[in-house]
Amino acid sequence: MNIIQRTQGDVRILCLEGKITLGEGDQELSEAVRAALDNGTRRIVLNFEKVSYLDSSGVGELVGCYTSIKKAGGELKICGMNSRTLGLITLTGLHSVFAVAETEAEAVAGF
């Protein structure tokens, strides 16, 4: 998985590309979120527009990222999920936990 990072105001945007599965992308995501938190960022957007696949391990990693961000006093927004990924989030009931927006602009504006 590839992660392009940029900052808009006080929001760190992580644009994810590829798969988030056990052994592929999960550790990179965790490290990127941890680095953002270590640098003082408390508002993070995960942009899923270019994520081709998310499995249950990837969902578990999202929960771990959410927990880390909340413990640090931060907020997480997720955007750009395709219908399959959003369906998985809905099926697991996590749509009520995660703040999910359609677009990156909506996610950033949601802070």
Biopython code that builds the backbone (N, CA, C, O; Angstrom):
import numpy as np
from Bio.PDB.StructureBuilder import StructureBuilder

atoms = [
    (1, "MET", "N", (0.841, -1.180, 0.000)),
    (1, "MET", "CA", (0.000, 0.000, 0.000)),
    (1, "MET", "C", (0.885, 1.241, 0.000)),
    (1, "MET", "O", (1.964, 1.263, 0.592)),
    (2, "ASN", "N", (0.407, 2.247, -0.664)),
    (2, "ASN", "CA", (1.077, 3.535, -0.718)),
    (2, "ASN", "C", (0.219, 4.560, 0.031)),
    (2, "ASN", "O", (-1.008, 4.538, -0.062)),
    (3, "ILE", "N", (0.873, 5.451, 0.767)),
    (3, "ILE", "CA", (0.150, 6.494, 1.496)),
    (3, "ILE", "C", (0.757, 7.841, 1.136)),
    (3, "ILE", "O", (1.941, 8.083, 1.372)),
    (4, "ILE", "N", (-0.058, 8.710, 0.565)),
    (4, "ILE", "CA", (0.341, 10.088, 0.284)),
    (4, "ILE", "C", (-0.224, 10.943, 1.415)),
    (4, "ILE", "O", (-1.422, 10.904, 1.693)),
    (5, "GLN", "N", (0.647, 11.716, 2.063)),
    (5, "GLN", "CA", (0.211, 12.539, 3.188)),
    (5, "GLN", "C", (0.331, 14.010, 2.838)),
    (5, "GLN", "O", (1.280, 14.441, 2.184)),
    (6, "ARG", "N", (-0.648, 14.762, 3.287)),
    (6, "ARG", "CA", (-0.584, 16.215, 3.160)),
    (6, "ARG", "C", (-1.368, 16.835, 4.301)),
    (6, "ARG", "O", (-2.132, 16.165, 4.995)),
    (7, "THR", "N", (-1.162, 18.120, 4.474)),
    (7, "THR", "CA", (-1.820, 18.832, 5.565)),
    (7, "THR", "C", (-2.641, 19.969, 4.992)),
    (7, "THR", "O", (-2.198, 20.692, 4.100)),
    (8, "GLN", "N", (-3.844, 20.115, 5.521)),
    (8, "GLN", "CA", (-4.722, 21.225, 5.174)),
    (8, "GLN", "C", (-5.133, 21.884, 6.487)),
    (8, "GLN", "O", (-5.954, 21.348, 7.232)),
    (9, "GLY", "N", (-4.557, 23.043, 6.758)),
    (9, "GLY", "CA", (-4.789, 23.684, 8.053)),
    (9, "GLY", "C", (-4.198, 22.817, 9.144)),
    (9, "GLY", "O", (-3.006, 22.509, 9.119)),
    (10, "ASP", "N", (-5.031, 22.416, 10.113)),
    (10, "ASP", "CA", (-4.553, 21.539, 11.178)),
    (10, "ASP", "C", (-5.017, 20.091, 10.983)),
    (10, "ASP", "O", (-5.029, 19.300, 11.927)),
    (11, "VAL", "N", (-5.396, 19.758, 9.750)),
    (11, "VAL", "CA", (-5.885, 18.414, 9.428)),
    (11, "VAL", "C", (-4.829, 17.671, 8.611)),
    (11, "VAL", "O", (-4.348, 18.181, 7.599)),
    (12, "ARG", "N", (-4.474, 16.473, 9.050)),
    (12, "ARG", "CA", (-3.582, 15.608, 8.275)),
    (12, "ARG", "C", (-4.454, 14.687, 7.440)),
    (12, "ARG", "O", (-5.332, 14.001, 7.963)),
    (13, "ILE", "N", (-4.208, 14.679, 6.148)),
    (13, "ILE", "CA", (-4.960, 13.848, 5.217)),
    (13, "ILE", "C", (-4.046, 12.731, 4.743)),
    (13, "ILE", "O", (-2.964, 12.978, 4.211)),
    (14, "LEU", "N", (-4.497, 11.499, 4.945)),
    (14, "LEU", "CA", (-3.758, 10.327, 4.493)),
    (14, "LEU", "C", (-4.526, 9.712, 3.330)),
    (14, "LEU", "O", (-5.593, 9.129, 3.523)),
    (15, "CYS", "N", (-3.983, 9.842, 2.125)),
    (15, "CYS", "CA", (-4.605, 9.278, 0.930)),
    (15, "CYS", "C", (-4.047, 7.877, 0.733)),
    (15, "CYS", "O", (-2.877, 7.709, 0.392)),
    (16, "LEU", "N", (-4.872, 6.893, 0.945)),
    (16, "LEU", "CA", (-4.468, 5.496, 0.907)),
    (16, "LEU", "C", (-4.661, 4.939, -0.498)),
    (16, "LEU", "O", (-5.632, 5.268, -1.179)),
    (17, "GLU", "N", (-3.720, 4.088, -0.926)),
    (17, "GLU", "CA", (-3.815, 3.498, -2.260)),
    (17, "GLU", "C", (-3.364, 2.041, -2.195)),
    (17, "GLU", "O", (-2.256, 1.737, -1.753)),
    (18, "GLY", "N", (-4.242, 1.152, -2.642)),
    (18, "GLY", "CA", (-3.918, -0.272, -2.649)),
    (18, "GLY", "C", (-4.856, -1.053, -1.750)),
    (18, "GLY", "O", (-6.016, -0.685, -1.561)),
    (19, "LYS", "N", (-4.329, -2.149, -1.194)),
    (19, "LYS", "CA", (-5.114, -3.031, -0.337)),
    (19, "LYS", "C", (-4.758, -2.806, 1.127)),
    (19, "LYS", "O", (-3.619, -2.485, 1.466)),
    (20, "ILE", "N", (-5.760, -2.981, 1.987)),
    (20, "ILE", "CA", (-5.528, -2.965, 3.427)),
    (20, "ILE", "C", (-6.001, -4.325, 3.935)),
    (20, "ILE", "O", (-7.180, -4.534, 4.221)),
    (21, "THR", "N", (-5.049, -5.230, 4.035)),
    (21, "THR", "CA", (-5.331, -6.600, 4.444)),
    (21, "THR", "C", (-4.248, -7.047, 5.407)),
    (21, "THR", "O", (-3.280, -6.325, 5.647)),
    (22, "LEU", "N", (-4.414, -8.241, 5.957)),
    (22, "LEU", "CA", (-3.412, -8.797, 6.848)),
    (22, "LEU", "C", (-2.086, -8.896, 6.104)),
    (22, "LEU", "O", (-1.978, -9.594, 5.096)),
    (23, "GLY", "N", (-1.095, -8.201, 6.604)),
    (23, "GLY", "CA", (0.226, -8.249, 6.003)),
    (23, "GLY", "C", (0.427, -7.355, 4.795)),
    (23, "GLY", "O", (1.527, -7.303, 4.245)),
    (24, "GLU", "N", (-0.602, -6.657, 4.373)),
    (24, "GLU", "CA", (-0.470, -5.765, 3.213)),
    (24, "GLU", "C", (-1.220, -4.459, 3.487)),
    (24, "GLU", "O", (-2.428, -4.363, 3.272)),
    (25, "GLY", "N", (-0.494, -3.479, 3.957)),
    (25, "GLY", "CA", (-1.075, -2.166, 4.173)),
    (25, "GLY", "C", (-1.497, -1.875, 5.591)),
    (25, "GLY", "O", (-1.551, -0.715, 5.997)),
    (26, "ASP", "N", (-1.799, -2.918, 6.356)),
    (26, "ASP", "CA", (-2.285, -2.667, 7.712)),
    (26, "ASP", "C", (-1.224, -2.002, 8.583)),
    (26, "ASP", "O", (-1.523, -1.057, 9.313)),
    (27, "GLN", "N", (0.003, -2.486, 8.510)),
    (27, "GLN", "CA", (1.065, -1.916, 9.331)),
    (27, "GLN", "C", (1.436, -0.506, 8.876)),
    (27, "GLN", "O", (1.716, 0.357, 9.707)),
    (28, "GLU", "N", (1.440, -0.266, 7.564)),
    (28, "GLU", "CA", (1.753, 1.063, 7.046)),
    (28, "GLU", "C", (0.744, 2.092, 7.528)),
    (28, "GLU", "O", (1.106, 3.213, 7.884)),
    (29, "LEU", "N", (-0.534, 1.701, 7.536)),
    (29, "LEU", "CA", (-1.581, 2.606, 8.008)),
    (29, "LEU", "C", (-1.369, 2.947, 9.476)),
    (29, "LEU", "O", (-1.428, 4.115, 9.862)),
    (30, "SER", "N", (-1.127, 1.948, 10.277)),
    (30, "SER", "CA", (-0.901, 2.160, 11.708)),
    (30, "SER", "C", (0.290, 3.077, 11.951)),
    (30, "SER", "O", (0.222, 3.979, 12.786)),
    (31, "GLU", "N", (1.377, 2.849, 11.227)),
    (31, "GLU", "CA", (2.576, 3.675, 11.391)),
    (31, "GLU", "C", (2.334, 5.124, 10.972)),
    (31, "GLU", "O", (2.823, 6.046, 11.624)),
    (32, "ALA", "N", (1.584, 5.330, 9.893)),
    (32, "ALA", "CA", (1.298, 6.690, 9.430)),
    (32, "ALA", "C", (0.446, 7.448, 10.445)),
    (32, "ALA", "O", (0.687, 8.627, 10.705)),
    (33, "VAL", "N", (-0.542, 6.776, 11.012)),
    (33, "VAL", "CA", (-1.385, 7.419, 12.030)),
    (33, "VAL", "C", (-0.559, 7.714, 13.272)),
    (33, "VAL", "O", (-0.670, 8.800, 13.842)),
    (34, "ARG", "N", (0.257, 6.776, 13.696)),
    (34, "ARG", "CA", (1.097, 6.975, 14.877)),
    (34, "ARG", "C", (2.053, 8.152, 14.668)),
    (34, "ARG", "O", (2.243, 8.962, 15.575)),
    (35, "ALA", "N", (2.649, 8.251, 13.486)),
    (35, "ALA", "CA", (3.570, 9.353, 13.190)),
    (35, "ALA", "C", (2.840, 10.697, 13.227)),
    (35, "ALA", "O", (3.371, 11.681, 13.742)),
    (36, "ALA", "N", (1.625, 10.736, 12.682)),
    (36, "ALA", "CA", (0.847, 11.975, 12.710)),
    (36, "ALA", "C", (0.547, 12.387, 14.149)),
    (36, "ALA", "O", (0.662, 13.562, 14.498)),
    (37, "LEU", "N", (0.165, 11.426, 14.979)),
    (37, "LEU", "CA", (-0.116, 11.719, 16.386)),
    (37, "LEU", "C", (1.141, 12.173, 17.111)),
    (37, "LEU", "O", (1.096, 13.104, 17.915)),
    (38, "ASP", "N", (2.262, 11.520, 16.831)),
    (38, "ASP", "CA", (3.534, 11.893, 17.463)),
    (38, "ASP", "C", (3.951, 13.307, 17.086)),
    (38, "ASP", "O", (4.643, 13.977, 17.854)),
    (39, "ASN", "N", (3.535, 13.767, 15.906)),
    (39, "ASN", "CA", (3.861, 15.121, 15.452)),
    (39, "ASN", "C", (2.847, 16.163, 15.926)),
    (39, "ASN", "O", (2.922, 17.327, 15.535)),
    (40, "GLY", "N", (1.905, 15.748, 16.763)),
    (40, "GLY", "CA", (0.957, 16.692, 17.337)),
    (40, "GLY", "C", (-0.348, 16.845, 16.585)),
    (40, "GLY", "O", (-1.206, 17.624, 17.000)),
    (41, "THR", "N", (-0.520, 16.120, 15.486)),
    (41, "THR", "CA", (-1.770, 16.197, 14.731)),
    (41, "THR", "C", (-2.869, 15.485, 15.505)),
    (41, "THR", "O", (-2.670, 14.375, 16.000)),
    (42, "ARG", "N", (-4.022, 16.123, 15.605)),
    (42, "ARG", "CA", (-5.155, 15.518, 16.310)),
    (42, "ARG", "C", (-6.389, 15.374, 15.421)),
    (42, "ARG", "O", (-7.390, 14.796, 15.845)),
    (43, "ARG", "N", (-6.327, 15.883, 14.217)),
    (43, "ARG", "CA", (-7.428, 15.750, 13.263)),
    (43, "ARG", "C", (-6.902, 15.029, 12.032)),
    (43, "ARG", "O", (-6.037, 15.538, 11.319)),
    (44, "ILE", "N", (-7.437, 13.836, 11.795)),
    (44, "ILE", "CA", (-6.923, 12.989, 10.723)),
    (44, "ILE", "C", (-8.060, 12.533, 9.820)),
    (44, "ILE", "O", (-9.115, 12.108, 10.292)),
    (45, "VAL", "N", (-7.828, 12.630, 8.506)),
    (45, "VAL", "CA", (-8.757, 12.117, 7.499)),
    (45, "VAL", "C", (-8.070, 10.965, 6.775)),
    (45, "VAL", "O", (-6.931, 11.091, 6.327)),
    (46, "LEU", "N", (-8.772, 9.844, 6.667)),
    (46, "LEU", "CA", (-8.311, 8.732, 5.852)),
    (46, "LEU", "C", (-9.132, 8.734, 4.562)),
    (46, "LEU", "O", (-10.344, 8.518, 4.583)),
    (47, "ASN", "N", (-8.463, 8.979, 3.455)),
    (47, "ASN", "CA", (-9.130, 9.027, 2.157)),
    (47, "ASN", "C", (-8.989, 7.662, 1.486)),
    (47, "ASN", "O", (-7.881, 7.231, 1.168)),
    (48, "PHE", "N", (-10.115, 6.986, 1.274)),
    (48, "PHE", "CA", (-10.155, 5.631, 0.734)),
    (48, "PHE", "C", (-10.429, 5.583, -0.773)),
    (48, "PHE", "O", (-10.682, 4.503, -1.307)),
    (49, "GLU", "N", (-10.385, 6.710, -1.462)),
    (49, "GLU", "CA", (-10.741, 6.733, -2.880)),
    (49, "GLU", "C", (-9.986, 5.705, -3.709)),
    (49, "GLU", "O", (-10.541, 5.158, -4.662)),
    (50, "LYS", "N", (-8.729, 5.431, -3.364)),
    (50, "LYS", "CA", (-7.916, 4.514, -4.165)),
    (50, "LYS", "C", (-7.618, 3.197, -3.453)),
    (50, "LYS", "O", (-6.677, 2.488, -3.812)),
    (51, "VAL", "N", (-8.424, 2.874, -2.443)),
    (51, "VAL", "CA", (-8.278, 1.583, -1.772)),
    (51, "VAL", "C", (-9.078, 0.560, -2.565)),
    (51, "VAL", "O", (-10.291, 0.691, -2.729)),
    (52, "SER", "N", (-8.383, -0.456, -3.052)),
    (52, "SER", "CA", (-9.038, -1.459, -3.892)),
    (52, "SER", "C", (-9.661, -2.596, -3.103)),
    (52, "SER", "O", (-10.567, -3.266, -3.598)),
    (53, "TYR", "N", (-9.190, -2.825, -1.884)),
    (53, "TYR", "CA", (-9.707, -3.955, -1.110)),
    (53, "TYR", "C", (-9.437, -3.737, 0.376)),
    (53, "TYR", "O", (-8.365, -3.272, 0.764)),
    (54, "LEU", "N", (-10.418, -4.079, 1.191)),
    (54, "LEU", "CA", (-10.309, -4.007, 2.650)),
    (54, "LEU", "C", (-10.880, -5.303, 3.195)),
    (54, "LEU", "O", (-12.020, -5.655, 2.893)),
    (55, "ASP", "N", (-10.089, -6.026, 4.005)),
    (55, "ASP", "CA", (-10.612, -7.246, 4.615)),
    (55, "ASP", "C", (-10.821, -7.036, 6.111)),
    (55, "ASP", "O", (-10.665, -5.924, 6.615)),
    (56, "SER", "N", (-11.173, -8.104, 6.816)),
    (56, "SER", "CA", (-11.476, -7.982, 8.244)),
    (56, "SER", "C", (-10.256, -7.523, 9.044)),
    (56, "SER", "O", (-10.406, -6.818, 10.043)),
    (57, "SER", "N", (-9.062, -7.908, 8.624)),
    (57, "SER", "CA", (-7.856, -7.425, 9.311)),
    (57, "SER", "C", (-7.695, -5.924, 9.114)),
    (57, "SER", "O", (-7.282, -5.208, 10.025)),
    (58, "GLY", "N", (-8.028, -5.456, 7.907)),
    (58, "GLY", "CA", (-7.984, -4.020, 7.632)),
    (58, "GLY", "C", (-9.002, -3.269, 8.471)),
    (58, "GLY", "O", (-8.723, -2.174, 8.960)),
    (59, "VAL", "N", (-10.183, -3.853, 8.639)),
    (59, "VAL", "CA", (-11.198, -3.241, 9.496)),
    (59, "VAL", "C", (-10.689, -3.173, 10.936)),
    (59, "VAL", "O", (-10.869, -2.170, 11.626)),
    (60, "GLY", "N", (-10.052, -4.253, 11.375)),
    (60, "GLY", "CA", (-9.469, -4.257, 12.712)),
    (60, "GLY", "C", (-8.412, -3.181, 12.876)),
    (60, "GLY", "O", (-8.307, -2.565, 13.937)),
    (61, "GLU", "N", (-7.631, -2.953, 11.832)),
    (61, "GLU", "CA", (-6.616, -1.899, 11.876)),
    (61, "GLU", "C", (-7.270, -0.524, 11.950)),
    (61, "GLU", "O", (-6.770, 0.359, 12.646)),
    (62, "LEU", "N", (-8.386, -0.330, 11.237)),
    (62, "LEU", "CA", (-9.121, 0.935, 11.329)),
    (62, "LEU", "C", (-9.603, 1.183, 12.751)),
    (62, "LEU", "O", (-9.512, 2.300, 13.260)),
    (63, "VAL", "N", (-10.108, 0.150, 13.381)),
    (63, "VAL", "CA", (-10.558, 0.276, 14.763)),
    (63, "VAL", "C", (-9.379, 0.643, 15.663)),
    (63, "VAL", "O", (-9.511, 1.488, 16.549)),
    (64, "GLY", "N", (-8.232, 0.010, 15.438)),
    (64, "GLY", "CA", (-7.039, 0.334, 16.212)),
    (64, "GLY", "C", (-6.607, 1.778, 16.023)),
    (64, "GLY", "O", (-6.232, 2.451, 16.984)),
    (65, "CYS", "N", (-6.659, 2.257, 14.779)),
    (65, "CYS", "CA", (-6.309, 3.654, 14.499)),
    (65, "CYS", "C", (-7.282, 4.599, 15.187)),
    (65, "CYS", "O", (-6.875, 5.590, 15.793)),
    (66, "TYR", "N", (-8.563, 4.288, 15.090)),
    (66, "TYR", "CA", (-9.595, 5.100, 15.740)),
    (66, "TYR", "C", (-9.332, 5.192, 17.241)),
    (66, "TYR", "O", (-9.406, 6.271, 17.828)),
    (67, "THR", "N", (-9.024, 4.049, 17.858)),
    (67, "THR", "CA", (-8.772, 4.005, 19.297)),
    (67, "THR", "C", (-7.550, 4.842, 19.672)),
    (67, "THR", "O", (-7.576, 5.593, 20.647)),
    (68, "SER", "N", (-6.487, 4.706, 18.892)),
    (68, "SER", "CA", (-5.268, 5.490, 19.159)),
    (68, "SER", "C", (-5.535, 6.986, 19.058)),
    (68, "SER", "O", (-5.071, 7.766, 19.889)),
    (69, "ILE", "N", (-6.279, 7.375, 18.043)),
    (69, "ILE", "CA", (-6.584, 8.790, 17.829)),
    (69, "ILE", "C", (-7.449, 9.323, 18.962)),
    (69, "ILE", "O", (-7.198, 10.415, 19.472)),
    (70, "LYS", "N", (-8.462, 8.565, 19.360)),
    (70, "LYS", "CA", (-9.337, 8.995, 20.450)),
    (70, "LYS", "C", (-8.565, 9.116, 21.767)),
    (70, "LYS", "O", (-8.765, 10.069, 22.520)),
    (71, "LYS", "N", (-7.685, 8.152, 22.041)),
    (71, "LYS", "CA", (-6.893, 8.196, 23.269)),
    (71, "LYS", "C", (-5.988, 9.420, 23.315)),
    (71, "LYS", "O", (-5.669, 9.933, 24.388)),
    (72, "ALA", "N", (-5.577, 9.884, 22.124)),
    (72, "ALA", "CA", (-4.711, 11.070, 22.042)),
    (72, "ALA", "C", (-5.523, 12.365, 22.045)),
    (72, "ALA", "O", (-4.957, 13.452, 21.931)),
    (73, "GLY", "N", (-6.850, 12.252, 22.174)),
    (73, "GLY", "CA", (-7.706, 13.432, 22.175)),
    (73, "GLY", "C", (-8.024, 13.946, 20.784)),
    (73, "GLY", "O", (-8.384, 15.111, 20.616)),
    (74, "GLY", "N", (-7.894, 13.086, 19.791)),
    (74, "GLY", "CA", (-8.105, 13.502, 18.412)),
    (74, "GLY", "C", (-9.412, 13.020, 17.819)),
    (74, "GLY", "O", (-10.238, 12.396, 18.486)),
    (75, "GLU", "N", (-9.570, 13.332, 16.536)),
    (75, "GLU", "CA", (-10.755, 12.942, 15.782)),
    (75, "GLU", "C", (-10.335, 12.303, 14.469)),
    (75, "GLU", "O", (-9.324, 12.683, 13.878)),
    (76, "LEU", "N", (-11.117, 11.330, 14.016)),
    (76, "LEU", "CA", (-10.876, 10.638, 12.757)),
    (76, "LEU", "C", (-12.091, 10.776, 11.854)),
    (76, "LEU", "O", (-13.226, 10.588, 12.294)),
    (77, "LYS", "N", (-11.851, 11.100, 10.604)),
    (77, "LYS", "CA", (-12.897, 11.110, 9.577)),
    (77, "LYS", "C", (-12.410, 10.212, 8.450)),
    (77, "LYS", "O", (-11.216, 10.163, 8.154)),
    (78, "ILE", "N", (-13.336, 9.510, 7.828)),
    (78, "ILE", "CA", (-13.027, 8.628, 6.703)),
    (78, "ILE", "C", (-13.854, 9.077, 5.510)),
    (78, "ILE", "O", (-15.027, 9.422, 5.655)),
    (79, "CYS", "N", (-13.242, 9.074, 4.329)),
    (79, "CYS", "CA", (-13.980, 9.485, 3.132)),
    (79, "CYS", "C", (-13.588, 8.636, 1.933)),
    (79, "CYS", "O", (-12.588, 7.918, 1.952)),
    (80, "GLY", "N", (-14.404, 8.742, 0.892)),
    (80, "GLY", "CA", (-14.100, 8.130, -0.393)),
    (80, "GLY", "C", (-14.235, 6.620, -0.452)),
    (80, "GLY", "O", (-13.616, 5.989, -1.308)),
    (81, "MET", "N", (-15.013, 6.026, 0.420)),
    (81, "MET", "CA", (-15.156, 4.568, 0.413)),
    (81, "MET", "C", (-16.011, 4.120, -0.764)),
    (81, "MET", "O", (-17.035, 4.733, -1.067)),
    (82, "ASN", "N", (-15.583, 3.045, -1.427)),
    (82, "ASN", "CA", (-16.417, 2.478, -2.491)),
    (82, "ASN", "C", (-17.563, 1.694, -1.846)),
    (82, "ASN", "O", (-17.576, 1.504, -0.630)),
    (83, "SER", "N", (-18.506, 1.249, -2.642)),
    (83, "SER", "CA", (-19.712, 0.614, -2.096)),
    (83, "SER", "C", (-19.391, -0.676, -1.343)),
    (83, "SER", "O", (-20.034, -0.975, -0.337)),
    (84, "ARG", "N", (-18.413, -1.438, -1.812)),
    (84, "ARG", "CA", (-18.065, -2.685, -1.138)),
    (84, "ARG", "C", (-17.466, -2.402, 0.241)),
    (84, "ARG", "O", (-17.839, -3.038, 1.227)),
    (85, "THR", "N", (-16.542, -1.451, 0.305)),
    (85, "THR", "CA", (-15.898, -1.110, 1.575)),
    (85, "THR", "C", (-16.903, -0.506, 2.541)),
    (85, "THR", "O", (-16.920, -0.856, 3.721)),
    (86, "LEU", "N", (-17.732, 0.393, 2.052)),
    (86, "LEU", "CA", (-18.761, 0.988, 2.903)),
    (86, "LEU", "C", (-19.739, -0.078, 3.390)),
    (86, "LEU", "O", (-20.201, -0.023, 4.530)),
    (87, "GLY", "N", (-20.053, -1.044, 2.535)),
    (87, "GLY", "CA", (-20.925, -2.149, 2.933)),
    (87, "GLY", "C", (-20.327, -2.966, 4.071)),
    (87, "GLY", "O", (-21.035, -3.378, 4.989)),
    (88, "LEU", "N", (-19.021, -3.196, 4.005)),
    (88, "LEU", "CA", (-18.335, -3.932, 5.062)),
    (88, "LEU", "C", (-18.376, -3.155, 6.380)),
    (88, "LEU", "O", (-18.598, -3.733, 7.443)),
    (89, "ILE", "N", (-18.160, -1.850, 6.298)),
    (89, "ILE", "CA", (-18.214, -1.005, 7.491)),
    (89, "ILE", "C", (-19.638, -0.999, 8.067)),
    (89, "ILE", "O", (-19.820, -1.043, 9.284)),
    (90, "THR", "N", (-20.619, -0.945, 7.207)),
    (90, "THR", "CA", (-22.021, -0.959, 7.642)),
    (90, "THR", "C", (-22.379, -2.310, 8.248)),
    (90, "THR", "O", (-23.025, -2.368, 9.294)),
    (91, "LEU", "N", (-21.967, -3.391, 7.602)),
    (91, "LEU", "CA", (-22.267, -4.745, 8.064)),
    (91, "LEU", "C", (-21.708, -4.991, 9.465)),
    (91, "LEU", "O", (-22.340, -5.666, 10.278)),
    (92, "THR", "N", (-20.545, -4.453, 9.741)),
    (92, "THR", "CA", (-19.919, -4.638, 11.055)),
    (92, "THR", "C", (-20.463, -3.673, 12.103)),
    (92, "THR", "O", (-20.120, -3.784, 13.280)),
    (93, "GLY", "N", (-21.303, -2.732, 11.693)),
    (93, "GLY", "CA", (-21.881, -1.764, 12.620)),
    (93, "GLY", "C", (-20.966, -0.588, 12.914)),
    (93, "GLY", "O", (-21.292, 0.259, 13.745)),
    (94, "LEU", "N", (-19.829, -0.529, 12.242)),
    (94, "LEU", "CA", (-18.872, 0.534, 12.516)),
    (94, "LEU", "C", (-19.240, 1.863, 11.868)),
    (94, "LEU", "O", (-18.610, 2.882, 12.153)),
    (95, "HIS", "N", (-20.246, 1.868, 11.005)),
    (95, "HIS", "CA", (-20.691, 3.135, 10.411)),
    (95, "HIS", "C", (-21.235, 4.079, 11.482)),
    (95, "HIS", "O", (-21.279, 5.293, 11.284)),
    (96, "SER", "N", (-21.646, 3.517, 12.611)),
    (96, "SER", "CA", (-22.122, 4.368, 13.711)),
    (96, "SER", "C", (-20.971, 4.862, 14.590)),
    (96, "SER", "O", (-21.161, 5.756, 15.415)),
    (97, "VAL", "N", (-19.777, 4.282, 14.418)),
    (97, "VAL", "CA", (-18.596, 4.690, 15.183)),
    (97, "VAL", "C", (-17.766, 5.686, 14.387)),
    (97, "VAL", "O", (-17.385, 6.741, 14.896)),
    (98, "PHE", "N", (-17.490, 5.341, 13.127)),
    (98, "PHE", "CA", (-16.668, 6.192, 12.274)),
    (98, "PHE", "C", (-17.502, 7.314, 11.672)),
    (98, "PHE", "O", (-18.666, 7.124, 11.320)),
    (99, "ALA", "N", (-16.886, 8.485, 11.562)),
    (99, "ALA", "CA", (-17.502, 9.590, 10.827)),
    (99, "ALA", "C", (-17.114, 9.407, 9.364)),
    (99, "ALA", "O", (-15.966, 9.641, 8.986)),
    (100, "VAL", "N", (-18.077, 8.986, 8.540)),
    (100, "VAL", "CA", (-17.810, 8.683, 7.136)),
    (100, "VAL", "C", (-18.428, 9.770, 6.263)),
    (100, "VAL", "O", (-19.612, 10.084, 6.385)),
    (101, "ALA", "N", (-17.608, 10.338, 5.379)),
    (101, "ALA", "CA", (-18.065, 11.358, 4.437)),
    (101, "ALA", "C", (-17.850, 10.836, 3.018)),
    (101, "ALA", "O", (-17.017, 9.960, 2.783)),
    (102, "GLU", "N", (-18.603, 11.377, 2.094)),
    (102, "GLU", "CA", (-18.430, 10.968, 0.699)),
    (102, "GLU", "C", (-17.140, 11.518, 0.114)),
    (102, "GLU", "O", (-16.414, 10.797, -0.571)),
    (103, "THR", "N", (-16.845, 12.788, 0.377)),
    (103, "THR", "CA", (-15.689, 13.423, -0.238)),
    (103, "THR", "C", (-14.705, 13.908, 0.827)),
    (103, "THR", "O", (-15.039, 14.050, 2.003)),
    (104, "GLU", "N", (-13.502, 14.150, 0.373)),
    (104, "GLU", "CA", (-12.465, 14.671, 1.267)),
    (104, "GLU", "C", (-12.842, 16.052, 1.782)),
    (104, "GLU", "O", (-12.629, 16.356, 2.955)),
    (105, "ALA", "N", (-13.398, 16.888, 0.916)),
    (105, "ALA", "CA", (-13.804, 18.232, 1.328)),
    (105, "ALA", "C", (-14.850, 18.182, 2.444)),
    (105, "ALA", "O", (-14.793, 18.964, 3.393)),
    (106, "GLU", "N", (-15.800, 17.261, 2.323)),
    (106, "GLU", "CA", (-16.813, 17.105, 3.376)),
    (106, "GLU", "C", (-16.185, 16.626, 4.680)),
    (106, "GLU", "O", (-16.566, 17.078, 5.760)),
    (107, "ALA", "N", (-15.225, 15.713, 4.578)),
    (107, "ALA", "CA", (-14.567, 15.190, 5.784)),
    (107, "ALA", "C", (-13.802, 16.318, 6.501)),
    (107, "ALA", "O", (-13.914, 16.474, 7.717)),
    (108, "VAL", "N", (-13.041, 17.083, 5.751)),
    (108, "VAL", "CA", (-12.270, 18.180, 6.359)),
    (108, "VAL", "C", (-13.203, 19.211, 6.964)),
    (108, "VAL", "O", (-12.958, 19.702, 8.066)),
    (109, "ALA", "N", (-14.274, 19.543, 6.251)),
    (109, "ALA", "CA", (-15.231, 20.526, 6.750)),
    (109, "ALA", "C", (-15.957, 20.037, 8.010)),
    (109, "ALA", "O", (-16.477, 20.840, 8.784)),
    (110, "GLY", "N", (-15.986, 18.724, 8.206)),
    (110, "GLY", "CA", (-16.673, 18.147, 9.360)),
    (110, "GLY", "C", (-15.981, 18.361, 10.691)),
    (110, "GLY", "O", (-16.556, 18.070, 11.740)),
    (111, "PHE", "N", (-14.765, 18.862, 10.668)),
    (111, "PHE", "CA", (-14.056, 19.118, 11.933)),
    (111, "PHE", "C", (-14.544, 20.372, 12.522)),
    (111, "PHE", "O", (-14.080, 20.774, 13.590)),
]
sb = StructureBuilder()
sb.init_structure("model")
sb.init_model(0)
sb.init_chain("A")
sb.init_seg("    ")
for serial, (resi, resn, name, xyz) in enumerate(atoms, 1):
    if name == "N":
        sb.init_residue(resn, " ", resi, " ")
    sb.init_atom(name, np.array(xyz, "f"), 0.0, 1.0, " ", f" {name:<3s}", serial, name[0])
structure = sb.get_structure()
